[in-house]
Amino acid sequence: MSRTLARRRAAGFAAALAVLGAGIAVAVVAPQRPAQAASTLAQYAEAKGRYFGSATDNPELTDAPYVAILTGGEFDQLTPGNSMKWDTTEPTQGQFSYTKGDAVVTLAQQHNMSIRGHNLVWHNQLPGWVSSLPTGQVQAAMENHITNEATHYKGKVFAWDVVNEPFNDDGTYRTDVFYNAMGVGYIADALRTAHAADPGAKLYINDYNIEGSGAKADAMYSLVSSLKSQGVPIDGVGIQGHLATQYGFPGNMQQNLQRFADLGLDVAITELDVRMPLPETAAQDATQATYYTNVVKACLAVSRCVGITIWDYTDKYSWVPSTFPGQGAPLPWDANLAKKPLYDTIVAALGGPTTPPSSTPPSSTRPSSTPPSSTPTTSTSPTRTPPTSAPPASGRCHVTYQVASQWNTGFTANVTVANTGSTAINGWTLRWTFANGQKVTQSWNGTFSQSGAQVTVTNVSYNGTIPAGGSTSLGFNGSWSGTNAVPTSFTVNGTTCA
């Protein structure tokens, strides 16, 4: 059972309070046990004709809670992070080992998940003997490696990243051992060799920093256009998607994906994560959520974008902290294997419920992607004031305050402001007072401030207008100690609610 579900079950009670006054009715609802399990990322993606996958690696497979989530239905596709690369599969020339790759393939087969092969030719993670080869021996060694590995996994992988990262950021070709020996022709040769070994697999070229328009994306477009015109077997372009909140979102991503698709190629988001400088902040979380949303929507808008793979699903095993010191928190599960609010953002982008984030402790308490020495313990529900209610009355606004999940020192609350009047609300301010010293620690979809026990929330730019019959949702993570009683007094736009 996931930590999120455990918390929700531990907080499995309900209380409702309707507060009436000056034309505003406020309903307060405490957590309820879910009637049924939520749909998964894979299910939402499949409904759109895509897959939703995760990378993984052999060391992680000894972590039973991690594997339970990995294979529990959230994902329908796996990419081995390292176990199919050259240094693992052919560490000594002519001596092949597939034990690690086979372990990932077997896991996928046991859980009806597809496998993306990663990768056959790359300038990095090469055993020393490859880089030391005389120029005249490189082509034969490359072809032998591709043939052996692609034949071994024939029928077990649906796609191969045949050539990985062939370009520098300025769009020039990377001068690795293969390019130095064979020129740009090594790419076509690698694709033809892979096709001969496994004609049924989709063949991709995969690279980073080609998500949006720019020199590198243009170079990739020119390459695959040339390959297509030559009749070289190529089926798709892999768009890695290693993004960062401190940099702008790639421009024209949807249009860029579409131009590759217009060549008759599939495109796939192959290694998605969005890192940030640490410590994590609410502002960076919001940017990260926007970036994930933008990527998902760009893929859904292009019919030949076949799926999305995140580069492992949890901060616990992310590559980011060791590669980019001082950065982390790039994934939708935290280092304790708990879902972040980001998870709900991805669900919404895939066309699922647009409920606010509701599943994890505040990100401000997660200082890095390094697993903490201990994890939060699930607590029983705190003592609460017995639910009371007042008769409903007509009014212009209806507000629902819901404690969605709760753990030993924290909780998540969702708030919905509905306009039940006949005209639009243009700009709103919501206030309440906590009775037990609770503190707002992170928020979304509203500008929160707190002075002592009083909380004030004002609209942000995109949700200030609530049309008649419409609503807007916001939420926050908070801290509590001892008792977490629901608020009993609210004002909306200065009107006090009894």
Protein Blocks (a to p, Z undefined) as FASTA:
>chain_A
ZZklmmmmmmmccddddddeehiacddddddddfbdcddfklmmmmnopacdddddfklm
mmmklmmmmmnopaccdcdfklmgmklmmmbghiacfklmmmmmmmmmmnopacddddfb
dfbhpafklmmpcfklmmmmmmmmmmmmmmmmgokacbdcfbgckbcfkopacddfklmm
nojmlmmmmmmmmmmmmmmbccddddehilbgcfklmmmmmmmmmmmmnopacfbdcdek
pacfkbccdehklmmmmmmmmnopacddfbgccdddddddfklmmmmmmmmmmmmmmmmm
pmklnbdcdehjbfklccklmmmghiahkbfbdfkopacfklmmmmmmnopafbdcfkbc
cfklmmbfbdcfbdcdddddddddddddddddddfbdcddddfbdcfkbccdddddddfb
fbdcehiadddddfklpacfbdehiacddehjbccddddfklmpccehiacdddddddde
hiacdcfbdceehiacZZ
